[in-house]
């Protein structure tokens, strides 16, 4: 099939898959956790990217309001 482009899907990290499966928007999470949208995007798409402890706490604090069983060890 020449001339047909297929869209390559980005490989998500466990964190990225969690956000996607739970319908959590990266923009919303960034605003609530007071971190940059770029950081949330990196954490969702780059397996090598790991947040600082302080940043992880800020993100998890927001996510725990919706899922009290969330465990940061599942992501990083």
N, C-alpha and C positions, 0 to 999 in steps of 0.2 A: 504494500500500500504506500505508494510514493505520494508525497505531498500532505500526508496526514500527520498532524502533530498530536502526540499524546501528552497530557499534562502529567508531569512528574510530581508525585506526592512527596512532601517533606516527611522525613522520618521523625516522628515525635518522640520525645523523652517520656518516661513514665509520668512526669509532671504534666507535660503537654497533653498526653492521652487523658489524664484525669480531668484537666480543664475541659477538654473537648467532650468527654463522656458525660460530664455534669453540666454542660451548657454554660460554663463560666467564661465570660469574655475577658480577654487579656487586658483591655483598656480599663474595664471596671475594677479588676483586681489591682492593677497598678495604682489607680486613684485611691482605692480604699487602703492599700498597704503603704501608700506614700513612697512608692518606688517608680522608676521609669518604665515606660511601656517597652522600651528596648531591652531592658533587663528581663522582664517577664517573657518576652519573645525569645531571647537567648536561652533562658531556662527551659522553655517549652520545646525548643528545636535543637539545641546543641548539647550532646551528651557529655561533652568535656567541661561545660560551664557549671560551676557549683557556686551557690551564693555564700556570702559570709554568714556566720552564725546569727548575727544581728538581723540581717536581711531575711534569712529563712524564718526567724521568729516572727517578724512583721507579717510575712506572707501567710504563715500557718495560723497566726492569730485571726486573720480575716477569714480564712477557709474554715476554721473550727466553728465559726458562727453558723455555718451551714452543714457541717459534718463533724460532729464532736469526736468521732473515732479516727480522724485523719492522723497519720503518722508520718512525720518528715522523713523518716528512714525509708519509706516507700519510694521517695523521690531522689534523695541525694545520699 
